[in-house]
Amino acid sequence: MKLASFNIDIDPIDCYYSIHGIKVDKTDNDHIWSKGVVRFLELLKKKNIKATFFVTASDFKNSNSEILKRIVEEGHEIGNHTYSHDYRFTLMKKDDVIDEIQKNHQFIKDVTGFNCVGFRSPGYNISPDVISSLKDNGYVYDSSFFPSPMYYFAKWLIIKIKRMRGRKSKSIIYSIMDCWGKKKPYQIGEIVRKEEKDSLLTELPITTVTPIGLPLIGTSVIVFPGFLFRMMLKLSLKRDYVNFEAHGIDLCQSKDSEKLEKLKAYQPDLKYDLDRKTARFEELIDFYLSNGYKFKTLDEIAHTYKAGE
């Protein structure tokens, strides 16, 4: 059986300001929840597929509690995305790493009753302390590994350019070696690139294609020209499992809020209209369904891929 997963990281809007090294005032309404997440829920309902939403308590507004509950009510999975969404998460002391995981786990459970079993780290960075903490806390899978030399080089270059322009990004690269590694699910060892057959923690890498690791993620689906987008889809058919990652901001428009409008100059996907974005995501889902893939949550995928299977 060919499997696919569709997952959405709900990063607060202020995280994007910190990535681009821009100061921002706090506001009461994060339109990534009230616009982007709601639009994703409508898209998933239209296509009749279930997804995984990675949630952080960072800057969470009580007004969005009903949206968070709706995710669970409509049959989707919630994953742990740390409590504060600090891009230096992997540089924290282990006690602080554990606290970030446990506090966010409890926050999600308190609001929705949902018990998280999956994790994704901010910025795709993951350390041995994070891995051991997930294992100690009974997590079933991690989906932070992003095997893309192209992405890591671009990230390194952008961080350097912003610094030269006087805007220090809070984004980091924990280990440049994490751009290489397995592209299929595996049982994770003490470091993210190491396989350990007896491990109870499954790694579900985000899908990339070609040796340079063209990333099959929301940003590339939106901004890449049509021929390149469709080439990536065709190349991914070589995989029995496709793990597609999007972000809540991917279905936002700059006109949704003043903060998004100000971000437009720095965030490339905000320069495209909602019709194009929605059409691209629908085309991606239809492509995999028409090629025999079955969409499942990451939890369901993790239970399918175990050591020796």
Rosetta blueprint (number, residue, H / E / L):
1 M L
2 K E
3 L E
4 A E
5 S E
6 F E
7 N E
8 I E
9 D E
10 I E
11 D L
12 P L
13 I H
14 D H
15 C H
16 Y H
17 Y H
18 S H
19 I H
20 H L
21 G L
22 I L
23 K L
24 V L
25 D L
26 K L
27 T L
28 D L
29 N L
30 D L
31 H H
32 I H
33 W H
34 S H
35 K H
36 G H
37 V H
38 V H
39 R H
40 F H
41 L H
42 E H
43 L H
44 L H
45 K H
46 K H
47 K H
48 N L
49 I L
50 K L
51 A L
52 T E
53 F E
54 F E
55 V E
56 T L
57 A L
58 S L
59 D L
60 F L
61 K L
62 N H
63 S H
64 N H
65 S H
66 E H
67 I H
68 L H
69 K H
70 R H
71 I H
72 V H
73 E H
74 E L
75 G L
76 H L
77 E E
78 I E
79 G E
80 N E
81 H L
82 T L
83 Y L
84 S L
85 H L
86 D L
87 Y L
88 R L
89 F H
90 T H
91 L H
92 M L
93 K L
94 K H
95 D H
96 D H
97 V H
98 I H
99 D H
100 E H
101 I H
102 Q H
103 K H
104 N H
105 H H
106 Q H
107 F H
108 I H
109 K H
110 D H
111 V H
112 T H
113 G L
114 F L
115 N L
116 C L
117 V L
118 G E
119 F E
120 R L
121 S L
122 P H
123 G H
124 Y H
125 N L
126 I L
127 S L
128 P H
129 D H
130 V H
131 I H
132 S H
133 S H
134 L H
135 K H
136 D H
137 N L
138 G L
139 Y L
140 V L
141 Y E
142 D E
143 S L
144 S L
145 F L
146 F L
147 P L
148 S L
149 P H
150 M H
151 Y H
152 Y H
153 F H
154 A H
155 K H
156 W H
157 L H
158 I H
159 I H
160 K H
161 I H
162 K H
163 R H
164 M H
165 R L
166 G L
167 R L
168 K L
169 S L
170 K L
171 S L
172 I L
173 I L
174 Y L
175 S L
176 I H
177 M H
178 D H
179 C H
180 W L
181 G L
182 K L
183 K L
184 K L
185 P L
186 Y E
187 Q E
188 I E
189 G L
190 E L
191 I L
192 V L
193 R L
194 K L
195 E E
196 E L
197 K L
198 D L
199 S L
200 L L
201 L L
202 T E
203 E E
204 L L
205 P L
206 I L
207 T L
208 T E
209 V E
210 T L
211 P L
212 I L
213 G L
214 L E
215 P E
216 L L
217 I E
218 G H
219 T H
220 S H
221 V H
222 I H
223 V H
224 F L
225 P L
226 G H
227 F H
228 L H
229 F H
230 R H
231 M H
232 M H
233 L H
234 K H
235 L H
236 S H
237 L L
238 K L
239 R L
240 D L
241 Y E
242 V E
243 N E
244 F E
245 E E
246 A E
247 H E
248 G H
249 I H
250 D H
251 L H
252 C L
253 Q L
254 S H
255 K H
256 D H
257 S L
258 E H
259 K H
260 L H
261 E H
262 K H
263 L H
264 K L
265 A L
266 Y L
267 Q L
268 P H
269 D H
270 L H
271 K H
272 Y L
273 D L
274 L H
275 D H
276 R H
277 K H
278 T H
279 A H
280 R H
281 F H
282 E H
283 E H
284 L H
285 I H
286 D H
287 F H
288 Y H
289 L H
290 S H
291 N L
292 G L
293 Y E
294 K E
295 F E
296 K L
297 T L
298 L H
299 D H
300 E H
301 I H
302 A H
303 H H
304 T H
305 Y L
306 K L
307 A L
308 G L
309 E L
